[in-house]
Amino acid sequence: MNEDATLRIIMDIVLTISVIFGWWFVYIPLGLICLWFFPYYAEFIALGFLHDALFGMGRGLGIMAYAGTLATAAVAVIFSVGKLVVRWK
């Protein structure tokens, strides 16, 4: 297995543990770093959904029950476009 795949798996494990324990102060910075360095880092969005499932979803919240999922999807799109703009010039 190459080094990038190993590092990505390790970061996935660390981010999953931080989401399960509710350590958003670890999840957000490391997730942003992973978004920048790894291509197609969809795990960030999946972990946002996991965070919503554990802590955010409740009866009667409507669309706000998926705030973490929507926020991580928006950040992933912004970082993907940002990577293209920065690396293109």
N, C-alpha and C positions, 0 to 999 in steps of 0.2 A: 504494500500500500504506500502511496507517495505521502510526502510530508504534509501537503496541503489538506488532503483528505483526513489524515490523522488529527491535525489541528482543528479542522472543522468539526469532527466528531467530539473532540474534547470540549470545544466551545459550546456545542449543542448540549452536552451533558451539564456543563456549568450553568448555562442559561436556563435549562429546564429545572434544575435544582433551585435556582434563584427565583423562578416564577412560582414553584410549588411552595416555597417558604415565604413568598411575598416580599422578597428583597428587590423592590423596584429600583433602588439606588445602585444595584449591581446589574440588573437586567438591562436598563436603558443605556448606560454608557457602553457596556460590552456588546449589546445588540447593534448599536450604531457603528461601532468599530467593525463588527462582523459584516454589516451591510456594506461598508466601504471596501473591505478587503476581499470578500468572497463574492464570486458572481452568482446571481440568482439565489440569494439567501432568503428563500421563502419560509424558512424555519422561524424567522422573526414574526411573520404574520400568524403562523400556527401557534406560536407561544403567546401572542397577544390574545388569540381566541381561548387558549388554555387559561390565561389569567382572568379573562371574562367569565369563563365557566366556573372557576374556583371562587372568585371574589366579587364579580360585577353583576352577573345576571340575577335578576330578581323579578318577581311578579309585578306587573304594572309599570315597569320602567320604560317600555317601548324601545325606541332606537337607542336610548342611552345605555341599555343593557349591553350593547355591542360597542361601546366607546373605545375600549382597548383594541379591539379588532380593527375598527375603522381608523384609529390613530396609527396603529402600526402599518396598515396598508398605505395610508397617506405618506407616512415617513419613508416607507420603502420606495414608493414611486418618486418622491422628492430626491432621495439619495441616488436612485438609479439615474435620473435625469442629471443630477449634479455630477455624478461620475462621468457621464458622457461629455458634459460641457467642459469639465476640468481636464480630462484626459485627451480631448480633441484638440485643444490649443497647445 
